[in-house]
Amino acid sequence: MEVVLASLIAVAGTLLGSIITFIFQRRSSVQAEAFARSLQLRQERLTAYSAYAGAVTALKQGIVALWFHQQEDADSPETRRAFTECDQLGAATENARFRVRLLAEDAMLVTLAASAFDAIGPIRRASTRTELTEREQELQDALNAFITAAAVQLR
């Protein structure tokens, strides 16, 4: 009888150990998956936010170049090429902005991205070089606000 009782205790202990091991492994696996998803999302956000800032900067440079071409000769082939380039850069920037909207968890970040994008238009409409410089600074300020908010979200 003692042998049977000892065998039952051994089997019960083995089963209990297996069940506990399974529970801990399962919990560890779920935590590892959540951590991996979190890292992947953070990396995607970092890529999207930096791509957006780069696209806005490239569009600004293109619009400034277009502005100077228009000051020289509004109907020149260089001006038309600069306009076409700005159109392409604008589309790329809009695409990058859509990606920010999809990945941002903070509505304020999306608003700051829109503010940076909206600050591009006044650059093209500047009538003097001084006004151009002021509009560029306004865009840079809006872009800096976006970058600061994005950095906070990524931490």
VONUBA-400873 format. One line per field, with one value per atom (N, C-alpha, C): residue number from 0; residue in three letters; atom name; z, x, y. Coordinates in pm, 1 decimal, m for minus. Atoms other than C-alpha are relative to their C-alpha. Layout:
<sites>
i = c(NUM | ...)
aa = c(ALA | ...)
at = c(CA | ...)
w = c(Z | ...)
u = c(X | ...)
v = c(Y | ...)
</sites>
This chain:
<sites>
i = c(0 | 0 | 0 | 1 | 1 | 1 | 2 | 2 | 2 | 3 | 3 | 3 | 4 | 4 | 4 | 5 | 5 | 5 | 6 | 6 | 6 | 7 | 7 | 7 | 8 | 8 | 8 | 9 | 9 | 9 | 10 | 10 | 10 | 11 | 11 | 11 | 12 | 12 | 12 | 13 | 13 | 13 | 14 | 14 | 14 | 15 | 15 | 15 | 16 | 16 | 16 | 17 | 17 | 17 | 18 | 18 | 18 | 19 | 19 | 19 | 20 | 20 | 20 | 21 | 21 | 21 | 22 | 22 | 22 | 23 | 23 | 23 | 24 | 24 | 24 | 25 | 25 | 25 | 26 | 26 | 26 | 27 | 27 | 27 | 28 | 28 | 28 | 29 | 29 | 29 | 30 | 30 | 30 | 31 | 31 | 31 | 32 | 32 | 32 | 33 | 33 | 33 | 34 | 34 | 34 | 35 | 35 | 35 | 36 | 36 | 36 | 37 | 37 | 37 | 38 | 38 | 38 | 39 | 39 | 39 | 40 | 40 | 40 | 41 | 41 | 41 | 42 | 42 | 42 | 43 | 43 | 43 | 44 | 44 | 44 | 45 | 45 | 45 | 46 | 46 | 46 | 47 | 47 | 47 | 48 | 48 | 48 | 49 | 49 | 49 | 50 | 50 | 50 | 51 | 51 | 51 | 52 | 52 | 52 | 53 | 53 | 53 | 54 | 54 | 54 | 55 | 55 | 55 | 56 | 56 | 56 | 57 | 57 | 57 | 58 | 58 | 58 | 59 | 59 | 59 | 60 | 60 | 60 | 61 | 61 | 61 | 62 | 62 | 62 | 63 | 63 | 63 | 64 | 64 | 64 | 65 | 65 | 65 | 66 | 66 | 66 | 67 | 67 | 67 | 68 | 68 | 68 | 69 | 69 | 69 | 70 | 70 | 70 | 71 | 71 | 71 | 72 | 72 | 72 | 73 | 73 | 73 | 74 | 74 | 74 | 75 | 75 | 75 | 76 | 76 | 76 | 77 | 77 | 77 | 78 | 78 | 78 | 79 | 79 | 79 | 80 | 80 | 80 | 81 | 81 | 81 | 82 | 82 | 82 | 83 | 83 | 83 | 84 | 84 | 84 | 85 | 85 | 85 | 86 | 86 | 86 | 87 | 87 | 87 | 88 | 88 | 88 | 89 | 89 | 89 | 90 | 90 | 90 | 91 | 91 | 91 | 92 | 92 | 92 | 93 | 93 | 93 | 94 | 94 | 94 | 95 | 95 | 95 | 96 | 96 | 96 | 97 | 97 | 97 | 98 | 98 | 98 | 99 | 99 | 99 | 100 | 100 | 100 | 101 | 101 | 101 | 102 | 102 | 102 | 103 | 103 | 103 | 104 | 104 | 104 | 105 | 105 | 105 | 106 | 106 | 106 | 107 | 107 | 107 | 108 | 108 | 108 | 109 | 109 | 109 | 110 | 110 | 110 | 111 | 111 | 111 | 112 | 112 | 112 | 113 | 113 | 113 | 114 | 114 | 114 | 115 | 115 | 115 | 116 | 116 | 116 | 117 | 117 | 117 | 118 | 118 | 118 | 119 | 119 | 119 | 120 | 120 | 120 | 121 | 121 | 121 | 122 | 122 | 122 | 123 | 123 | 123 | 124 | 124 | 124 | 125 | 125 | 125 | 126 | 126 | 126 | 127 | 127 | 127 | 128 | 128 | 128 | 129 | 129 | 129 | 130 | 130 | 130 | 131 | 131 | 131 | 132 | 132 | 132 | 133 | 133 | 133 | 134 | 134 | 134 | 135 | 135 | 135 | 136 | 136 | 136 | 137 | 137 | 137 | 138 | 138 | 138 | 139 | 139 | 139 | 140 | 140 | 140 | 141 | 141 | 141 | 142 | 142 | 142 | 143 | 143 | 143 | 144 | 144 | 144 | 145 | 145 | 145 | 146 | 146 | 146 | 147 | 147 | 147 | 148 | 148 | 148 | 149 | 149 | 149 | 150 | 150 | 150 | 151 | 151 | 151 | 152 | 152 | 152 | 153 | 153 | 153 | 154 | 154 | 154)
aa = c(MET | MET | MET | GLU | GLU | GLU | VAL | VAL | VAL | VAL | VAL | VAL | LEU | LEU | LEU | ALA | ALA | ALA | SER | SER | SER | LEU | LEU | LEU | ILE | ILE | ILE | ALA | ALA | ALA | VAL | VAL | VAL | ALA | ALA | ALA | GLY | GLY | GLY | THR | THR | THR | LEU | LEU | LEU | LEU | LEU | LEU | GLY | GLY | GLY | SER | SER | SER | ILE | ILE | ILE | ILE | ILE | ILE | THR | THR | THR | PHE | PHE | PHE | ILE | ILE | ILE | PHE | PHE | PHE | GLN | GLN | GLN | ARG | ARG | ARG | ARG | ARG | ARG | SER | SER | SER | SER | SER | SER | VAL | VAL | VAL | GLN | GLN | GLN | ALA | ALA | ALA | GLU | GLU | GLU | ALA | ALA | ALA | PHE | PHE | PHE | ALA | ALA | ALA | ARG | ARG | ARG | SER | SER | SER | LEU | LEU | LEU | GLN | GLN | GLN | LEU | LEU | LEU | ARG | ARG | ARG | GLN | GLN | GLN | GLU | GLU | GLU | ARG | ARG | ARG | LEU | LEU | LEU | THR | THR | THR | ALA | ALA | ALA | TYR | TYR | TYR | SER | SER | SER | ALA | ALA | ALA | TYR | TYR | TYR | ALA | ALA | ALA | GLY | GLY | GLY | ALA | ALA | ALA | VAL | VAL | VAL | THR | THR | THR | ALA | ALA | ALA | LEU | LEU | LEU | LYS | LYS | LYS | GLN | GLN | GLN | GLY | GLY | GLY | ILE | ILE | ILE | VAL | VAL | VAL | ALA | ALA | ALA | LEU | LEU | LEU | TRP | TRP | TRP | PHE | PHE | PHE | HIS | HIS | HIS | GLN | GLN | GLN | GLN | GLN | GLN | GLU | GLU | GLU | ASP | ASP | ASP | ALA | ALA | ALA | ASP | ASP | ASP | SER | SER | SER | PRO | PRO | PRO | GLU | GLU | GLU | THR | THR | THR | ARG | ARG | ARG | ARG | ARG | ARG | ALA | ALA | ALA | PHE | PHE | PHE | THR | THR | THR | GLU | GLU | GLU | CYS | CYS | CYS | ASP | ASP | ASP | GLN | GLN | GLN | LEU | LEU | LEU | GLY | GLY | GLY | ALA | ALA | ALA | ALA | ALA | ALA | THR | THR | THR | GLU | GLU | GLU | ASN | ASN | ASN | ALA | ALA | ALA | ARG | ARG | ARG | PHE | PHE | PHE | ARG | ARG | ARG | VAL | VAL | VAL | ARG | ARG | ARG | LEU | LEU | LEU | LEU | LEU | LEU | ALA | ALA | ALA | GLU | GLU | GLU | ASP | ASP | ASP | ALA | ALA | ALA | MET | MET | MET | LEU | LEU | LEU | VAL | VAL | VAL | THR | THR | THR | LEU | LEU | LEU | ALA | ALA | ALA | ALA | ALA | ALA | SER | SER | SER | ALA | ALA | ALA | PHE | PHE | PHE | ASP | ASP | ASP | ALA | ALA | ALA | ILE | ILE | ILE | GLY | GLY | GLY | PRO | PRO | PRO | ILE | ILE | ILE | ARG | ARG | ARG | ARG | ARG | ARG | ALA | ALA | ALA | SER | SER | SER | THR | THR | THR | ARG | ARG | ARG | THR | THR | THR | GLU | GLU | GLU | LEU | LEU | LEU | THR | THR | THR | GLU | GLU | GLU | ARG | ARG | ARG | GLU | GLU | GLU | GLN | GLN | GLN | GLU | GLU | GLU | LEU | LEU | LEU | GLN | GLN | GLN | ASP | ASP | ASP | ALA | ALA | ALA | LEU | LEU | LEU | ASN | ASN | ASN | ALA | ALA | ALA | PHE | PHE | PHE | ILE | ILE | ILE | THR | THR | THR | ALA | ALA | ALA | ALA | ALA | ALA | ALA | ALA | ALA | VAL | VAL | VAL | GLN | GLN | GLN | LEU | LEU | LEU | ARG | ARG | ARG)
at = c(N | CA | C | N | CA | C | N | CA | C | N | CA | C | N | CA | C | N | CA | C | N | CA | C | N | CA | C | N | CA | C | N | CA | C | N | CA | C | N | CA | C | N | CA | C | N | CA | C | N | CA | C | N | CA | C | N | CA | C | N | CA | C | N | CA | C | N | CA | C | N | CA | C | N | CA | C | N | CA | C | N | CA | C | N | CA | C | N | CA | C | N | CA | C | N | CA | C | N | CA | C | N | CA | C | N | CA | C | N | CA | C | N | CA | C | N | CA | C | N | CA | C | N | CA | C | N | CA | C | N | CA | C | N | CA | C | N | CA | C | N | CA | C | N | CA | C | N | CA | C | N | CA | C | N | CA | C | N | CA | C | N | CA | C | N | CA | C | N | CA | C | N | CA | C | N | CA | C | N | CA | C | N | CA | C | N | CA | C | N | CA | C | N | CA | C | N | CA | C | N | CA | C | N | CA | C | N | CA | C | N | CA | C | N | CA | C | N | CA | C | N | CA | C | N | CA | C | N | CA | C | N | CA | C | N | CA | C | N | CA | C | N | CA | C | N | CA | C | N | CA | C | N | CA | C | N | CA | C | N | CA | C | N | CA | C | N | CA | C | N | CA | C | N | CA | C | N | CA | C | N | CA | C | N | CA | C | N | CA | C | N | CA | C | N | CA | C | N | CA | C | N | CA | C | N | CA | C | N | CA | C | N | CA | C | N | CA | C | N | CA | C | N | CA | C | N | CA | C | N | CA | C | N | CA | C | N | CA | C | N | CA | C | N | CA | C | N | CA | C | N | CA | C | N | CA | C | N | CA | C | N | CA | C | N | CA | C | N | CA | C | N | CA | C | N | CA | C | N | CA | C | N | CA | C | N | CA | C | N | CA | C | N | CA | C | N | CA | C | N | CA | C | N | CA | C | N | CA | C | N | CA | C | N | CA | C | N | CA | C | N | CA | C | N | CA | C | N | CA | C | N | CA | C | N | CA | C | N | CA | C | N | CA | C | N | CA | C | N | CA | C | N | CA | C | N | CA | C | N | CA | C | N | CA | C | N | CA | C | N | CA | C | N | CA | C | N | CA | C | N | CA | C | N | CA | C | N | CA | C | N | CA | C | N | CA | C | N | CA | C | N | CA | C | N | CA | C | N | CA | C | N | CA | C | N | CA | C | N | CA | C | N | CA | C | N | CA | C | N | CA | C | N | CA | C | N | CA | C | N | CA | C)
w = c(0.0 | 0.0 | 0.0 | m4.4 | 81.8 | m135.8 | 131.2 | m258.4 | m96.6 | 86.9 | m435.1 | 34.4 | m42.5 | m229.6 | m44.2 | 42.0 | m302.7 | m150.7 | 145.7 | m673.6 | m38.9 | 28.2 | m674.7 | 30.2 | m35.3 | m501.5 | m105.1 | 101.0 | m752.2 | m131.6 | 124.4 | m1048.7 | 13.4 | m21.9 | m901.3 | 0.5 | m2.2 | m838.3 | m139.2 | 137.2 | m1191.8 | m82.7 | 73.5 | m1335.1 | 42.9 | m50.3 | m1113.0 | m49.9 | 51.9 | m1214.9 | m148.2 | 144.3 | m1583.1 | m24.5 | 16.2 | m1547.4 | 35.4 | m40.7 | m1362.5 | m103.4 | 103.4 | m1621.7 | m124.3 | 116.3 | m1902.3 | 21.3 | m29.0 | m1736.8 | m6.0 | 2.0 | m1684.5 | m140.3 | 137.5 | m2036.4 | m86.2 | 77.2 | m2181.7 | 30.9 | m41.2 | m1983.0 | m54.8 | 51.6 | m2083.1 | m151.4 | 145.5 | m2449.1 | m36.7 | 25.9 | m2440.5 | 25.1 | m29.6 | m2278.0 | m106.0 | 103.4 | m2535.5 | m130.4 | 121.0 | m2821.8 | 11.7 | m20.5 | m2674.3 | m8.2 | 4.7 | m2630.1 | m143.9 | 140.6 | m2989.4 | m82.5 | 70.8 | m3120.2 | 36.1 | m46.2 | m2911.5 | m65.6 | 64.8 | m3049.3 | m148.6 | 143.1 | m3406.1 | m25.5 | 15.2 | m3366.5 | 23.6 | m27.4 | m3215.3 | m119.0 | 114.2 | m3506.8 | m121.0 | 110.7 | m3760.6 | 19.9 | m29.7 | m3588.0 | m22.5 | 18.3 | m3579.3 | m148.5 | 144.2 | m3950.1 | m64.2 | 59.6 | m4037.5 | 39.3 | m46.2 | m3826.3 | m62.7 | 59.8 | m3954.7 | m151.0 | 144.4 | m4314.5 | m26.8 | 18.0 | m4272.7 | 15.5 | m20.1 | m4133.7 | m119.1 | 117.3 | m4421.4 | m124.0 | 116.5 | m4679.0 | 6.9 | m16.1 | m4537.8 | m31.3 | 25.3 | m4545.9 | m149.4 | 144.4 | m4905.7 | m77.0 | 65.7 | m5008.9 | 21.1 | m26.9 | m4840.7 | m91.4 | 86.4 | m5030.6 | m145.3 | 136.0 | m5355.5 | m22.4 | 13.8 | m5294.8 | 3.9 | m2.8 | m5206.2 | m134.9 | 132.9 | m5529.9 | m104.5 | 92.7 | m5719.2 | 16.7 | m26.0 | m5553.9 | m69.1 | 64.5 | m5674.5 | m152.4 | 145.2 | m6026.1 | m46.6 | 38.0 | m6033.8 | 7.0 | m8.7 | m5929.0 | m123.3 | 117.7 | m6222.6 | m128.0 | 122.3 | m6496.2 | 24.8 | m36.1 | m6419.6 | m109.5 | 110.5 | m6764.1 | m53.3 | 50.3 | m6799.6 | 17.8 | m16.5 | m6841.8 | 139.6 | m135.0 | m6510.2 | 101.8 | m90.9 | m6337.1 | m13.2 | 20.2 | m6493.6 | 60.2 | m60.5 | m6388.4 | 152.7 | m146.0 | m6036.4 | 49.6 | m37.8 | m6026.2 | m0.9 | 8.9 | m6138.6 | 116.1 | m112.7 | m5877.6 | 130.7 | m121.4 | m5608.3 | 8.3 | 2.4 | m5716.3 | 45.4 | m40.1 | m5680.3 | 147.8 | m141.4 | m5346.3 | 89.4 | m76.2 | m5228.9 | 14.0 | m6.1 | m5316.2 | 96.2 | m90.5 | m5133.3 | 145.4 | m135.5 | m4830.2 | 48.9 | m37.5 | m4830.3 | 33.4 | m26.6 | m4847.5 | 137.0 | m129.8 | m4550.6 | 113.2 | m101.2 | m4362.4 | 26.7 | m19.1 | m4419.1 | 90.2 | m82.2 | m4267.5 | 146.2 | m137.1 | m3962.0 | 61.0 | m51.2 | m3926.9 | 36.5 | m27.1 | m3939.1 | 124.3 | m107.2 | m3681.5 | 130.6 | m121.3 | m3435.5 | 96.4 | m99.5 | m3113.7 | 66.2 | m60.2 | m3014.9 | m106.9 | 96.7 | m3198.5 | m11.7 | 3.9 | m3107.7 | m98.2 | 93.2 | m3306.9 | m144.3 | 134.1 | m3613.3 | m30.8 | 17.7 | m3564.3 | m26.6 | 21.7 | m3541.3 | m138.1 | 135.3 | m3860.1 | m103.6 | 92.4 | m4034.3 | 2.9 | m10.3 | m3904.1 | m77.9 | 75.8 | m4049.5 | m149.6 | 142.0 | m4382.7 | m45.8 | 35.2 | m4381.7 | m4.5 | m1.6 | m4311.7 | m129.2 | 125.4 | m4652.5 | m100.0 | 97.9 | m4858.3 | 3.2 | m4.7 | m4733.7 | m52.7 | 53.5 | m4839.6 | m147.2 | 144.7 | m5204.9 | m30.4 | 24.1 | m5170.2 | 52.2 | m53.1 | m5012.4 | m112.4 | 103.0 | m5196.3 | 3.6 | m11.1 | m5067.7 | 60.8 | m56.2 | m4964.0 | 152.8 | m145.2 | m4605.6 | 43.2 | m31.5 | m4603.2 | m21.4 | 25.9 | m4753.3 | 120.2 | m114.8 | m4467.5 | 122.9 | m113.5 | m4211.0 | m12.1 | 22.1 | m4364.4 | 18.1 | m21.5 | m4369.6 | 149.3 | m144.9 | m3998.9 | 64.4 | m52.6 | m3927.6 | m27.6 | 33.1 | m4108.6 | 89.5 | m83.9 | m3916.5 | 143.5 | m134.9 | m3588.5 | 10.2 | 1.9 | m3681.7 | m9.1 | 13.7 | m3785.2 | 129.8 | m128.2 | m3461.4 | 105.4 | m94.2 | m3261.6 | m26.8 | 35.2 | m3451.7 | 48.2 | m36.5 | m3395.5 | 151.3 | m145.5 | m3025.4 | 53.3 | m42.9 | m2980.9 | m39.5 | 45.6 | m3183.6 | 88.7 | m86.4 | m2971.2 | 135.0 | m127.6 | m2655.9 | m13.4 | 19.3 | m2797.6 | m14.4 | 22.2 | m2896.8 | 126.0 | m123.1 | m2547.6 | 83.0)
u = c(81.6 | 0.0 | 86.7 | m88.6 | 284.6 | 64.1 | m61.2 | 438.6 | m97.6 | 102.5 | 112.9 | m17.1 | 15.7 | 75.4 | 120.8 | m121.1 | 434.2 | m1.3 | 8.8 | 378.2 | m101.0 | 102.2 | 60.4 | 52.4 | m57.0 | 241.2 | 103.4 | m101.6 | 527.5 | m65.6 | 70.3 | 286.5 | m67.9 | 66.9 | 86.1 | 102.4 | m105.0 | 407.9 | 52.9 | m47.6 | 525.8 | m102.5 | 106.4 | 190.6 | m9.3 | 6.9 | 181.4 | 119.5 | m117.9 | 536.8 | m13.5 | 20.6 | 448.1 | m100.2 | 103.6 | 137.4 | 57.8 | m59.6 | 328.5 | 101.3 | m97.6 | 608.0 | m71.7 | 77.7 | 351.4 | m55.5 | 58.8 | 181.3 | 106.9 | m105.7 | 509.9 | 56.6 | m49.5 | 632.2 | m99.7 | 104.1 | 301.5 | 0.7 | m3.0 | 311.0 | 124.2 | m124.7 | 672.5 | m8.8 | 16.9 | 587.1 | m89.8 | 91.7 | 296.2 | 70.3 | m73.3 | 515.8 | 105.5 | m101.5 | 791.0 | m64.0 | 71.1 | 540.6 | m45.6 | 44.2 | 398.2 | 118.1 | m119.4 | 747.4 | 48.8 | m43.7 | 840.3 | m92.8 | 95.1 | 521.9 | 23.2 | m25.5 | 596.2 | 125.6 | m123.5 | 950.3 | m21.7 | 25.2 | 828.6 | m81.3 | 81.1 | 564.3 | 83.9 | m87.3 | 820.6 | 91.6 | m88.3 | 1056.3 | m76.4 | 81.1 | 778.0 | m33.8 | 28.7 | 683.9 | 124.3 | m124.3 | 1045.5 | 27.6 | m22.0 | 1078.4 | m99.1 | 103.5 | 749.2 | 19.5 | m14.7 | 812.6 | 122.2 | m119.8 | 1165.2 | m17.0 | 26.0 | 1053.5 | m88.5 | 87.6 | 780.7 | 80.1 | m81.8 | 1024.6 | 92.9 | m86.2 | 1260.3 | m76.9 | 81.9 | 981.1 | m41.9 | 37.0 | 866.8 | 120.4 | m121.4 | 1224.7 | 32.8 | m26.6 | 1273.7 | m100.4 | 102.0 | 944.9 | 27.3 | m35.0 | 1047.6 | 113.0 | m112.4 | 1375.8 | m45.2 | 51.3 | 1193.0 | m83.0 | 84.6 | 944.5 | 83.9 | m89.3 | 1220.3 | 70.2 | m63.4 | 1399.6 | m100.1 | 104.4 | 1072.0 | m24.2 | 22.5 | 1023.8 | 107.5 | m109.1 | 1365.9 | m10.0 | 18.4 | 1299.7 | m111.6 | 111.5 | 970.3 | 39.5 | m45.3 | 1145.1 | 81.4 | m82.9 | 1384.5 | m83.7 | 79.9 | 1149.5 | m107.7 | 110.2 | 808.7 | m35.0 | 36.1 | 776.1 | 117.3 | m118.0 | 1121.7 | m17.1 | 4.3 | 1175.3 | 47.0 | m46.8 | 1363.8 | m112.3 | 112.5 | 1060.2 | m102.5 | 95.1 | 833.9 | 53.0 | m59.6 | 1076.5 | m6.9 | 6.6 | 1091.1 | m143.0 | 140.0 | 710.8 | m36.0 | 26.2 | 693.1 | 65.2 | m69.3 | 950.4 | m74.7 | 75.9 | 751.7 | m129.1 | 122.4 | 438.4 | 30.3 | m39.1 | 616.3 | 38.5 | m37.7 | 767.1 | m122.5 | 122.8 | 424.6 | m77.0 | 67.6 | 274.6 | 71.6 | m77.1 | 556.0 | m20.2 | 21.5 | 506.6 | m139.3 | 137.1 | 132.1 | m5.7 | m6.1 | 202.3 | 63.0 | m65.9 | 440.1 | m91.5 | 94.6 | 176.1 | m109.3 | 98.8 | m79.3 | 56.4 | m64.1 | 167.0 | 7.7 | m1.5 | 207.1 | m139.1 | 137.9 | m171.4 | m35.7 | 30.3 | m188.3 | 71.7 | m81.0 | 83.2 | m3.3 | m4.4 | 49.8 | m110.2 | 101.1 | m125.4 | m55.5 | 38.6 | m157.6 | m59.0 | 65.4 | m404.6 | 74.8 | m75.7 | m189.9 | 116.5 | m111.0 | 98.0 | m49.0 | 58.9 | m126.6 | m29.4 | 27.3 | m232.1 | 129.4 | m128.6 | 131.7 | 57.1 | m44.0 | 211.9 | m76.1 | 81.2 | m75.0 | 43.2 | m45.4 | 47.9 | 129.0 | m125.7 | 392.0 | m29.1 | 34.8 | 238.2 | m67.5 | 71.3 | 10.3 | 92.5 | m94.2 | 308.0 | 81.6 | m75.5 | 453.2 | m61.3 | 68.6 | 191.1 | 40.6 | m37.4 | 274.3 | 140.3 | m134.8 | 637.1 | m9.5 | 11.5 | 536.5 | m63.5 | 70.9 | 315.9 | 75.3 | m77.4 | 588.7 | 30.7 | m21.8 | 629.2 | 141.2 | m137.0 | 974.4 | 90.0 | m96.2 | 1288.5 | m9.8 | 16.8 | 1235.8 | m120.8 | 119.8 | 885.9 | 26.6 | m37.1 | 1026.1 | 74.9 | m78.4 | 1274.0 | m88.9 | 92.2 | 999.2 | m87.9 | 86.5 | 775.4 | 78.8 | m85.3 | 1066.3 | 17.8 | m16.9 | 1120.9 | m127.8 | 127.0 | 749.4 | m14.3 | 3.5 | 771.4 | 95.7 | m97.9 | 1084.5 | m50.2 | 56.8 | 912.3 | m108.3 | 106.0 | 612.2 | 61.1 | m65.9 | 841.9 | 70.9 | m64.5 | 1039.6 | m101.7 | 105.2 | 715.0 | m42.8 | 35.4 | 624.2 | 108.7 | m111.2 | 968.9 | 8.2 | m4.4 | 961.3 | m110.7 | 111.0 | 619.0 | 22.1 | m27.3 | 723.3 | 105.4 | m103.6 | 1034.0 | m56.3 | 63.3 | 822.7 | m79.1 | 79.4 | 593.3 | 89.4 | m88.7 | 885.8 | 75.2 | m72.6 | 1038.4 | m78.8)
v = c(m119.5 | 0.0 | 127.0 | m114.7 | 232.8 | 26.1 | m12.6 | 167.7 | 66.3 | m58.4 | 256.3 | 148.2 | m139.1 | 573.8 | 82.8 | m70.9 | 673.5 | 21.8 | m13.2 | 607.0 | 106.7 | m101.9 | 819.5 | 140.3 | m130.5 | 1104.5 | 40.7 | m30.0 | 1080.5 | 42.1 | m32.8 | 1082.0 | 135.8 | m128.5 | 1372.2 | 113.7 | m102.0 | 1566.6 | 29.6 | m16.9 | 1505.1 | 77.1 | m71.1 | 1617.1 | 146.2 | m137.5 | 1923.5 | 81.0 | m68.4 | 2012.1 | 31.5 | m21.7 | 1971.9 | 112.5 | m104.5 | 2189.5 | 136.7 | m127.7 | 2461.9 | 47.1 | m35.2 | 2453.1 | 52.4 | m44.1 | 2481.7 | 140.6 | m131.8 | 2780.6 | 108.7 | m100.7 | 2965.2 | 20.0 | m13.1 | 2890.3 | 74.8 | m67.8 | 3005.5 | 149.7 | m140.6 | 3330.6 | 68.9 | m55.4 | 3389.0 | 20.9 | m10.4 | 3325.5 | 117.7 | m112.0 | 3572.0 | 133.1 | m122.9 | 3836.4 | 29.0 | m18.5 | 3781.2 | 47.3 | m42.4 | 3815.4 | 145.3 | m138.3 | 4136.4 | 96.1 | m83.5 | 4276.9 | 15.5 | m5.5 | 4188.7 | 89.0 | m87.3 | 4354.5 | 146.0 | m135.5 | 4661.7 | 57.7 | m46.1 | 4685.6 | 25.2 | m17.0 | 4639.4 | 126.2 | m120.4 | 4909.9 | 125.0 | m114.4 | 5146.1 | 27.3 | m16.2 | 5083.9 | 55.2 | m51.4 | 5140.7 | 147.0 | m140.8 | 5465.6 | 86.1 | m74.8 | 5580.4 | 21.8 | m9.7 | 5507.5 | 96.2 | m86.0 | 5678.4 | 146.2 | m138.3 | 5989.1 | 65.9 | m59.5 | 6040.4 | 15.7 | m13.0 | 5975.8 | 121.3 | m117.0 | 6237.4 | 129.6 | m121.1 | 6495.1 | 21.3 | m11.5 | 6421.4 | 43.0 | m36.9 | 6448.7 | 146.9 | m141.8 | 6783.8 | 88.4 | m77.7 | 6911.8 | 2.9 | 5.0 | 6795.3 | 85.2 | m81.2 | 6956.7 | 149.0 | m140.2 | 7281.3 | 45.2 | m36.2 | 7281.4 | 14.4 | m8.3 | 7213.7 | 125.5 | m118.7 | 7494.1 | 127.4 | m116.1 | 7739.4 | 13.6 | m5.1 | 7646.7 | 48.5 | m45.7 | 7692.1 | 149.8 | m142.7 | 8032.2 | 83.8 | m74.2 | 8148.4 | m5.7 | 10.8 | 8015.6 | 94.1 | m86.9 | 8204.6 | 146.7 | m138.2 | 8524.3 | 37.7 | m25.6 | 8491.1 | 0.8 | 12.6 | 8368.6 | m104.4 | 88.4 | 8222.2 | m100.6 | 89.1 | 8058.9 | m81.4 | 71.7 | 7903.7 | m151.0 | 146.2 | 7529.7 | m44.2 | 32.9 | 7525.9 | 17.1 | m23.6 | 7671.2 | m111.5 | 108.9 | 7408.1 | m130.5 | 119.9 | 7132.0 | 7.4 | m17.9 | 7274.6 | m20.1 | 18.8 | 7282.4 | m148.9 | 143.6 | 6918.8 | m74.4 | 62.7 | 6820.5 | 27.3 | m34.0 | 7004.1 | m81.0 | 80.0 | 6821.0 | m142.9 | 135.6 | 6486.6 | m4.8 | m5.3 | 6585.9 | 17.6 | m18.5 | 6700.4 | m130.1 | 129.5 | 6362.8 | m94.7 | 84.5 | 6183.2 | 43.0 | m51.2 | 6407.1 | m37.0 | 37.9 | 6342.3 | m149.6 | 142.9 | 5969.6 | m25.8 | 15.1 | 5997.0 | 46.3 | m48.9 | 6195.3 | m103.0 | 106.4 | 5917.4 | m109.9 | 102.9 | 5672.0 | 44.2 | m52.7 | 5896.9 | m13.9 | 10.2 | 5907.5 | m143.3 | 140.1 | 5528.2 | m52.6 | 56.5 | 5469.2 | 78.6 | m82.7 | 5757.0 | m41.2 | 32.4 | 5672.2 | 126.3 | m127.1 | 6038.2 | 92.0 | m89.4 | 6264.6 | 132.8 | m125.3 | 6566.5 | m10.8 | 20.4 | 6418.5 | 12.4 | m11.0 | 6388.2 | 146.7 | m142.6 | 6750.9 | 77.4 | m67.2 | 6862.3 | m33.2 | 36.7 | 6669.9 | 81.2 | m80.0 | 6847.8 | 146.3 | m139.0 | 7183.4 | 21.9 | m11.2 | 7119.9 | m2.3 | 7.7 | 7023.6 | 129.5 | m123.4 | 7329.1 | 121.4 | m112.9 | 7557.5 | 8.6 | m1.2 | 7467.9 | 97.8 | m85.0 | 7655.6 | 146.4 | m140.9 | 8005.8 | 30.5 | m23.7 | 7961.4 | 36.2 | m23.5 | 7948.0 | 135.4 | m126.8 | 8255.3 | 122.3 | m112.9 | 8470.6 | 98.4 | m102.2 | 8798.4 | 59.0 | m52.3 | 8899.1 | m106.5 | 95.4 | 8719.7 | m2.6 | m5.8 | 8837.5 | m82.1 | 77.4 | 8693.2 | m149.5 | 139.5 | 8370.8 | m57.7 | 44.4 | 8344.1 | m18.2 | 10.7 | 8407.3 | m123.9 | 117.3 | 8139.3 | m129.7 | 117.4 | 7894.3 | m26.6 | 15.2 | 7959.2 | m52.3 | 49.9 | 7903.4 | m149.6 | 142.3 | 7570.3 | m76.9 | 68.3 | 7476.5 | m12.8 | 5.8 | 7562.5 | m107.5 | 101.7 | 7346.2 | m140.0 | 129.7 | 7061.7 | m38.7 | 27.7 | 7091.8 | m43.5 | 39.7 | 7070.7 | m144.8 | 137.0 | 6753.0 | m97.0 | 88.7 | 6600.2 | m17.1 | 7.1 | 6684.0 | m91.5 | 84.3 | 6524.5 | m146.5 | 136.1 | 6220.5 | m65.6 | 54.4 | 6175.8 | m40.1 | 32.6 | 6182.5 | m130.4 | 121.6 | 5914.8 | m123.6 | 114.4 | 5695.0 | m43.7 | 36.6 | 5698.9 | m94.9)
</sites>
